Amino acid sequence: MEEKRNQIWAFVITAALIAVSLIYYTVNAFYLYTVVYIWFGVAYGMMLQYGRFCFASASRDLFAAGVPRMAVGVLVALMFFSIIQATLASTNMSTFHPAPFGIHMLIAGLIFGLGMVLSGGCASGSLYKVGEGNMTNLIAVIVGLCLGQAIFVDIGGIFDKLIPASWEHAAKLKGLPEYIIKDGWFDKYLAGYVWDQPTIQLSQTEVISKAMPGVMKYFIGDALLNAIIPSAVLLILIYWFFSRKGFLKKRAKEKPGQTIGFSDEVAGMWNMITASKKTSIMGVLIGITAGLHILVMKGMQIKYGVKNFGELLIQMGHEKDVSLMGEVFDPGYWYITSQEGQLGGWMLEKVGWNMHDNIFFAINNGLPEPLRNPALWMSIGIILGAMIMARLNNEFKLKWPKGELWVWALAGGMLMGIGSRPSLGCNIGAFFIRAAGGDPNGWLYGVGMVTGAFFAVKFFNWWTERKMAKEMEAF
């Protein structure tokens, strides 16, 4: 009976998504742009849920239990996506762009890594877990990724005093409207520091461009050097420290008296990669889908002759939705957090908080109505896609947070929101997409994220042991 009910729910959700898509297209053909985001979100959500794909789980499982399954899946997805991304870049069909490089990426990654483990899910993982019925992750998304981000990019006052005078001076030289730059530490941070940092994409560097002219610079520079080799090295290290001992012990029992050689090590690596076929297969499919997403969005931009959805919103008469640059947040690929920040900003404006006096909303991303926000629809699609898959697999169940889970959800969500803004992205936008696209920033953020996750795991171990000690003492 329960299985039948879940199947009905899966069909109802799918039918509702189809109906929404048809309504959008009927209202205006330009909304096909939004419909594409919806269905790629659905695809991501289904794959994330089916493969239990979460960057927080990758770090937590590795450090807490020595289980490399998820970490391996992430690296496999990254390698496949880098090849597809290089292919798209070589044909001028990529929407990827590198981010300003600097130490801020490492610091932001560390904060985000702490948050994702505390809350029990990374940015993308939290969304798919909401689709499974996990309300702890919903708290992290609403409070941290939505409201937390919006507040974080707009606060000024005493926080302005923490900004170096050089940043404030550099920000004022950018020619921004006075009402935007006069108050708000994040505005001065962006305009006075981040905007002055160099952007790096290996295929575009002088060394790579001269050594490998033509399309090979994308495959060698962006894919091989920036993504595949680092990922392969990490896979070897993970095997060596977390899988090798157990595998070789088992191998020695199967081959008594025989010397363990290189072929056995290769077999051990392959065994680790294929230990969870579901996760590895989803890693490959996510990498392929992320590349296809870029291709389709580039095709949509060519179809409508635009570079940003904001141009279409203006043509449809929704000038208030866009930024002063005439744009809205429209990454053109898989991305989380900025659209959640827009939702939080929209909600705060409804209660009287002016969100049009900062760079994040007024200059960079706009503040569109939620139903006209294409990237937000991608996040909604992830939740609903995960819900469809969870229903089909009879894995959907409403789970409300109890006791200290409220605290971890609130604290973790806030830290994720805070950690995603200085880096202009999260585990997807700042690490996965950038590392695969040839931007070394991705690895800088990744190092910070894993370091933060390591300390969060250590904290949880300490907390659990302390709690158990108290319970035993009381007993």
C-alpha positions as CSV (number, residue, x, y, z in Angstrom):
1,M,0.0,0.0,0.0
2,E,2.8,2.4,0.9
3,E,4.7,1.5,-2.2
4,K,1.6,2.3,-4.3
5,R,1.1,5.6,-2.6
6,N,4.7,6.6,-3.2
7,Q,4.4,5.8,-6.9
8,I,1.2,7.9,-7.2
9,W,3.1,10.8,-5.5
10,A,6.0,10.5,-7.9
11,F,3.6,10.7,-10.9
12,V,1.7,13.6,-9.4
13,I,4.9,15.6,-8.8
14,T,6.1,14.8,-12.3
15,A,2.7,15.8,-13.8
16,A,2.8,19.1,-11.8
17,L,6.3,19.9,-13.2
18,I,5.1,19.3,-16.7
19,A,2.1,21.5,-16.1
20,V,4.2,24.3,-14.7
21,S,6.5,24.0,-17.7
22,L,3.6,24.2,-20.2
23,I,2.1,27.2,-18.3
24,Y,5.4,29.1,-18.4
25,Y,5.9,28.5,-22.1
26,T,2.3,29.5,-22.8
27,V,2.7,32.7,-20.9
28,N,5.8,33.6,-22.9
29,A,8.2,31.6,-25.1
30,F,11.1,33.3,-23.3
31,Y,10.3,31.2,-20.2
32,L,11.6,28.2,-22.0
33,Y,14.9,29.5,-20.6
34,T,13.5,28.9,-17.1
35,V,12.0,25.5,-18.0
36,V,15.4,24.3,-19.0
37,Y,16.7,25.2,-15.6
38,I,13.8,23.4,-13.9
39,W,14.4,20.1,-15.7
40,F,18.1,20.1,-15.2
41,G,17.4,20.7,-11.5
42,V,15.1,17.7,-11.6
43,A,17.8,15.5,-13.2
44,Y,20.4,16.6,-10.6
45,G,18.0,15.9,-7.8
46,M,17.2,12.4,-9.0
47,M,20.8,11.5,-9.5
48,L,21.9,13.1,-6.2
49,Q,19.3,11.2,-4.3
50,Y,19.8,7.9,-6.0
51,G,23.6,8.0,-5.5
52,R,23.3,9.6,-2.0
53,F,25.7,12.2,-3.5
54,C,26.8,14.7,-0.9
55,F,30.1,16.5,-0.3
56,A,29.5,16.6,3.4
57,S,29.0,12.8,3.4
58,A,32.2,12.5,1.4
59,S,34.3,14.2,4.1
60,R,32.4,12.9,7.1
61,D,32.5,9.3,5.9
62,L,36.2,9.5,5.1
63,F,37.3,11.1,8.4
64,A,34.8,9.6,10.8
65,A,34.5,6.0,9.4
66,G,37.3,5.6,6.9
67,V,34.8,4.9,4.1
68,P,35.9,6.5,0.8
69,R,32.8,5.7,-1.3
70,M,31.4,9.2,-1.6
71,A,34.8,10.9,-1.9
72,V,35.6,8.6,-4.8
73,G,32.3,9.4,-6.5
74,V,32.9,13.1,-6.3
75,L,36.3,12.8,-7.9
76,V,35.0,10.5,-10.6
77,A,32.3,13.0,-11.5
78,L,34.9,15.8,-11.5
79,M,37.1,14.0,-13.9
80,F,34.3,13.2,-16.4
81,F,32.9,16.7,-16.2
82,S,36.3,18.3,-16.9
83,I,36.6,16.4,-20.2
84,I,33.1,17.5,-21.2
85,Q,33.8,21.1,-20.1
86,A,37.0,21.1,-22.1
87,T,35.1,19.9,-25.2
88,L,32.5,22.7,-24.8
89,A,35.2,25.3,-24.3
90,S,37.1,24.2,-27.4
91,T,33.9,24.7,-29.5
92,N,33.1,28.0,-27.9
93,M,29.9,26.5,-26.3
94,S,30.9,27.0,-22.7
95,T,29.3,29.4,-20.1
96,F,32.1,28.8,-17.6
97,H,34.1,31.8,-16.2
98,P,36.8,31.7,-13.6
99,A,36.6,33.6,-10.3
100,P,39.0,36.1,-8.7
101,F,41.9,34.1,-7.1
102,G,43.0,34.7,-3.5
103,I,43.4,33.5,0.0
104,H,39.7,34.4,0.6
105,M,38.8,31.1,-1.2
106,L,40.7,29.0,1.4
107,I,39.1,30.8,4.3
108,A,35.6,30.7,2.9
109,G,36.0,27.0,2.1
110,L,37.0,26.3,5.7
111,I,33.9,28.0,7.0
112,F,31.7,26.3,4.5
113,G,33.2,22.9,5.3
114,L,32.5,23.3,9.0
115,G,28.9,24.3,8.2
116,M,28.1,21.4,5.9
117,V,29.2,18.7,8.4
118,L,27.4,20.4,11.3
119,S,24.2,20.7,9.3
120,G,24.4,17.2,7.9
121,G,24.5,18.2,4.2
122,C,26.4,20.4,1.7
123,A,24.5,23.0,-0.4
124,S,23.4,20.4,-3.0
125,G,23.1,17.6,-0.5
126,S,20.8,19.7,1.8
127,L,18.4,20.3,-1.1
128,Y,18.1,16.6,-2.1
129,K,17.7,15.6,1.5
130,V,14.8,18.1,1.8
131,G,13.3,16.2,-1.1
132,E,13.6,13.0,1.1
133,G,11.7,14.7,3.8
134,N,14.6,15.7,6.1
135,M,13.4,18.9,7.9
136,T,16.8,19.4,9.6
137,N,18.2,20.2,6.2
138,L,15.2,22.5,5.4
139,I,16.1,24.6,8.4
140,A,19.7,24.8,7.2
141,V,18.5,25.9,3.7
142,I,15.9,28.5,4.8
143,V,17.9,30.0,7.8
144,G,21.4,29.6,6.5
145,L,21.4,29.6,2.7
146,C,18.4,31.9,2.3
147,L,18.1,34.4,5.1
148,G,21.7,34.1,6.4
149,Q,23.3,34.9,3.1
150,A,21.0,37.9,2.5
151,I,21.7,39.4,5.9
152,F,25.4,38.6,5.6
153,V,25.8,40.6,2.3
154,D,23.9,43.6,3.6
155,I,25.1,44.3,7.1
156,G,27.2,47.3,7.8
157,G,27.6,49.4,10.9
158,I,30.2,48.1,13.3
159,F,31.3,45.5,10.7
160,D,32.5,48.3,8.4
161,K,35.2,49.1,11.0
162,L,36.7,45.7,10.3
163,I,37.4,46.6,6.7
164,P,41.0,47.8,5.9
165,A,41.2,51.4,4.8
166,S,42.9,50.3,1.6
167,W,39.8,48.2,0.6
168,E,37.5,51.1,1.4
169,H,39.6,53.5,-0.7
170,A,39.8,51.0,-3.6
171,A,36.0,50.4,-3.5
172,K,35.3,54.2,-3.7
173,L,37.4,54.4,-6.9
174,K,35.2,51.9,-8.7
175,G,32.6,54.6,-9.5
176,L,29.7,52.8,-7.7
177,P,26.6,54.7,-6.5
178,E,27.3,56.3,-3.1
179,Y,24.2,54.8,-1.5
180,I,25.6,51.3,-2.3
181,I,29.2,51.7,-1.2
182,K,28.7,54.0,1.9
183,D,27.6,51.2,4.2
184,G,28.1,47.5,4.1
185,W,31.3,45.6,4.8
186,F,30.7,43.0,2.0
187,D,30.4,45.8,-0.6
188,K,33.8,47.1,0.3
189,Y,35.2,43.6,0.4
190,L,33.9,42.9,-3.1
191,A,34.7,46.2,-4.8
192,G,37.9,46.9,-2.8
193,Y,39.5,43.5,-2.7
194,V,37.9,40.7,-4.7
195,W,37.4,42.7,-7.9
196,D,41.1,43.6,-7.9
197,Q,42.3,40.0,-7.7
198,P,43.4,38.2,-10.9
199,T,41.3,35.4,-12.5
200,I,43.1,32.3,-13.6
201,Q,42.1,29.6,-16.1
202,L,44.9,27.4,-17.1
203,S,43.9,27.2,-20.8
204,Q,44.1,31.0,-21.0
205,T,47.5,31.4,-19.3
206,E,50.4,32.5,-21.5
207,V,52.4,29.3,-20.8
208,I,49.7,26.9,-21.7
209,S,48.4,28.9,-24.7
210,K,51.9,29.1,-26.3
211,A,52.8,25.5,-25.6
212,M,49.5,24.1,-26.8
213,P,47.8,26.4,-29.3
214,G,44.3,25.5,-30.5
215,V,41.8,23.3,-28.8
216,M,44.4,21.2,-27.0
217,K,45.0,23.9,-24.4
218,Y,41.5,23.2,-23.0
219,F,42.1,19.4,-22.7
220,I,45.6,19.6,-21.4
221,G,45.4,22.8,-19.3
222,D,41.9,22.8,-18.0
223,A,41.0,19.1,-17.9
224,L,44.3,17.1,-17.5
225,L,46.4,19.5,-15.4
226,N,43.8,21.2,-13.3
227,A,41.3,18.3,-12.9
228,I,42.3,14.8,-13.9
229,I,45.8,14.6,-12.5
230,P,44.9,16.2,-9.1
231,S,41.8,14.0,-8.9
232,A,43.9,10.9,-9.8
233,V,46.5,11.8,-7.1
234,L,43.8,12.2,-4.5
235,L,42.3,8.8,-5.5
236,I,45.7,7.2,-5.0
237,L,46.1,8.9,-1.6
238,I,42.6,7.9,-0.5
239,Y,43.4,4.3,-1.6
240,W,46.7,4.3,0.2
241,F,45.4,5.6,3.5
242,F,41.9,4.3,3.7
243,S,41.4,1.2,1.4
244,R,44.8,-0.4,0.7
245,K,45.4,-2.2,4.0
246,G,42.0,-3.9,4.1
247,F,42.2,-4.9,0.4
248,L,45.7,-6.3,0.5
249,K,44.8,-8.3,3.7
250,K,41.9,-9.8,1.8
251,R,44.1,-10.4,-1.3
252,A,46.8,-12.2,0.7
253,K,44.2,-14.7,1.9
254,E,43.0,-15.3,-1.6
255,K,46.6,-15.7,-2.9
256,P,48.5,-17.5,0.0
257,G,52.3,-17.5,-0.4
258,Q,52.3,-15.2,-3.4
259,T,54.0,-11.8,-3.4
260,I,51.7,-8.7,-3.7
261,G,52.7,-6.8,-6.8
262,F,51.7,-3.7,-8.8
263,S,48.8,-5.5,-10.5
264,D,47.3,-6.1,-7.0
265,E,47.6,-2.4,-6.2
266,V,45.8,-1.6,-9.5
267,A,43.2,-4.1,-8.6
268,G,42.8,-2.5,-5.2
269,M,42.3,0.9,-6.7
270,W,39.7,-0.4,-9.1
271,N,38.0,-2.2,-6.3
272,M,37.8,1.0,-4.3
273,I,36.3,2.9,-7.3
274,T,33.7,0.2,-8.1
275,A,33.0,-0.7,-4.4
276,S,29.7,1.2,-4.7
277,K,28.7,1.0,-8.4
278,K,25.6,3.1,-7.8
279,T,27.7,6.1,-6.5
280,S,30.4,5.7,-9.2
281,I,27.8,5.5,-12.0
282,M,26.0,8.5,-10.6
283,G,29.3,10.3,-10.5
284,V,29.8,9.7,-14.2
285,L,26.2,10.7,-15.0
286,I,26.3,13.8,-12.9
287,G,29.5,14.9,-14.7
288,I,27.9,14.2,-18.1
289,T,24.7,16.0,-17.1
290,A,26.6,19.1,-15.8
291,G,28.3,19.3,-19.2
292,L,25.1,18.9,-21.1
293,H,23.6,21.6,-18.9
294,I,26.3,24.1,-20.0
295,L,25.7,23.1,-23.7
296,V,22.0,23.6,-23.5
297,M,22.2,26.9,-21.7
298,K,24.7,28.2,-24.2
299,G,22.3,27.1,-26.9
300,M,19.4,29.0,-25.2
301,Q,21.5,32.2,-25.1
302,I,22.3,31.9,-28.8
303,K,18.7,31.1,-29.6
304,Y,17.4,34.3,-27.9
305,G,20.5,36.4,-28.7
306,V,21.3,37.2,-25.0
307,K,24.0,36.6,-22.5
308,N,21.8,36.8,-19.4
309,F,18.2,36.0,-18.6
310,G,17.8,39.6,-17.3
311,E,17.7,40.8,-20.9
312,L,14.6,38.7,-21.5
313,L,13.0,39.8,-18.3
314,I,13.4,43.4,-19.4
315,Q,11.8,42.5,-22.8
316,M,8.9,41.0,-20.9
317,G,8.5,44.2,-18.8
318,H,10.0,43.1,-15.5
319,E,12.7,45.8,-15.1
320,K,12.4,45.7,-11.3
321,D,13.7,42.2,-11.2
322,V,17.1,42.9,-12.7
323,S,20.2,44.6,-11.3
324,L,21.5,48.0,-12.3
325,M,23.5,46.1,-14.9
326,G,20.3,44.8,-16.4
327,E,21.1,41.2,-15.2
328,V,19.9,38.5,-12.8
329,F,21.8,35.6,-11.4
330,D,22.1,33.3,-14.4
331,P,25.1,31.0,-14.0
332,G,24.5,28.9,-17.1
333,Y,25.5,25.7,-15.2
334,W,24.9,23.8,-12.0
335,Y,25.1,26.2,-9.2
336,I,23.7,26.5,-5.6
337,T,23.5,29.3,-2.9
338,S,23.3,32.6,-4.9
339,Q,19.7,31.8,-5.8
340,E,18.8,30.9,-2.2
341,G,20.3,34.2,-1.1
342,Q,18.0,35.9,-3.6
343,L,15.0,34.2,-2.1
344,G,16.1,35.3,1.3
345,G,16.6,38.9,0.1
346,W,13.1,38.8,-1.5
347,M,11.6,37.6,1.8
348,L,13.4,40.3,3.8
349,E,12.3,43.0,1.4
350,K,8.7,41.9,2.0
351,V,9.0,42.8,5.7
352,G,10.7,46.2,5.0
353,W,14.4,45.4,4.8
354,N,15.9,47.3,1.8
355,M,18.0,44.8,-0.2
356,H,18.7,47.1,-3.1
357,D,21.5,49.0,-1.4
358,N,24.3,46.4,-1.8
359,I,26.4,45.0,-4.6
360,F,25.2,41.5,-4.3
361,F,21.6,42.3,-5.3
362,A,21.8,45.8,-6.8
363,I,24.8,45.3,-9.0
364,N,25.6,41.6,-9.5
365,N,22.4,39.4,-9.2
366,G,19.2,41.5,-9.1
367,L,16.3,40.5,-7.0
368,P,13.7,38.9,-9.2
369,E,10.3,37.6,-8.1
370,P,10.9,33.9,-7.1
371,L,8.6,32.6,-9.9
372,R,10.7,34.5,-12.4
373,N,14.1,33.4,-11.0
374,P,15.5,30.7,-13.3
375,A,18.4,29.6,-11.0
376,L,15.9,29.3,-8.0
377,W,13.8,27.1,-10.1
378,M,16.8,24.8,-10.6
379,S,17.0,24.5,-6.8
380,I,13.3,23.8,-6.6
381,G,13.8,21.2,-9.3
382,I,16.6,19.5,-7.3
383,I,14.2,19.2,-4.3
384,L,11.3,17.8,-6.4
385,G,13.6,15.5,-8.5
386,A,15.0,14.0,-5.3
387,M,11.4,13.7,-4.0
388,I,10.4,11.8,-7.1
389,M,13.3,9.4,-6.8
390,A,12.8,9.0,-3.0
391,R,9.2,8.2,-3.6
392,L,9.9,5.6,-6.3
393,N,12.5,4.0,-4.0
394,N,10.2,4.1,-1.0
395,E,12.8,6.3,0.8
396,F,10.7,9.4,1.5
397,K,9.9,10.0,5.1
398,L,9.3,13.2,7.0
399,K,12.0,13.5,9.6
400,W,11.7,16.4,12.1
401,P,14.8,17.6,14.0
402,K,14.9,16.7,17.7
403,G,17.0,18.1,20.5
404,E,20.4,19.4,19.5
405,L,19.7,18.8,15.8
406,W,18.0,22.2,15.8
407,V,21.2,23.8,16.9
408,W,23.4,22.0,14.4
409,A,21.0,22.8,11.6
410,L,20.9,26.5,12.5
411,A,24.6,26.8,13.1
412,G,25.6,24.7,10.1
413,G,23.3,26.5,7.8
414,M,24.5,29.9,8.8
415,L,28.2,28.8,8.4
416,M,27.4,27.5,4.9
417,G,25.7,30.7,4.0
418,I,28.6,32.8,5.3
419,G,31.2,30.5,3.7
420,S,29.6,30.6,0.3
421,R,29.6,34.4,-0.2
422,P,33.3,35.5,0.1
423,S,34.1,32.8,-2.4
424,L,31.2,33.6,-4.7
425,G,30.1,29.9,-4.5
426,C,29.7,26.7,-2.5
427,N,30.8,23.1,-2.9
428,I,29.3,23.1,-6.4
429,G,30.0,26.7,-7.7
430,A,33.3,27.3,-5.9
431,F,34.8,23.8,-6.0
432,F,33.3,21.3,-8.4
433,I,32.6,23.6,-11.4
434,R,35.8,25.7,-11.0
435,A,38.2,22.7,-10.5
436,A,36.7,21.0,-13.6
437,G,36.8,24.2,-15.6
438,G,40.5,24.9,-15.2
439,D,40.3,27.4,-12.4
440,P,42.9,26.6,-9.6
441,N,40.5,28.5,-7.2
442,G,38.4,25.3,-7.1
443,W,41.2,23.4,-5.4
444,L,42.0,26.2,-3.0
445,Y,38.4,26.2,-1.9
446,G,38.3,22.4,-1.8
447,V,41.3,22.3,0.5
448,G,39.6,24.8,2.8
449,M,36.3,22.9,2.6
450,V,37.9,19.5,3.5
451,T,39.9,21.1,6.3
452,G,36.8,22.6,7.8
453,A,35.0,19.3,7.5
454,F,37.9,17.5,9.2
455,F,37.6,19.8,12.2
456,A,33.8,19.5,12.3
457,V,34.2,15.7,12.4
458,K,36.7,16.0,15.3
459,F,34.3,18.3,17.1
460,F,31.4,15.8,16.7
461,N,33.6,13.0,18.0
462,W,34.5,15.1,21.0
463,W,30.9,16.1,21.6
464,T,29.6,12.5,21.3
465,E,32.3,11.1,23.7
466,R,31.5,13.9,26.2
467,K,27.8,13.3,26.0
468,M,28.2,9.5,26.4
469,A,30.5,10.1,29.4
470,K,27.9,12.3,31.0
471,E,25.1,9.7,30.4
472,M,27.3,6.9,31.8
473,E,28.1,9.1,34.9
474,A,24.4,9.7,35.4
475,F,23.6,6.0,35.0
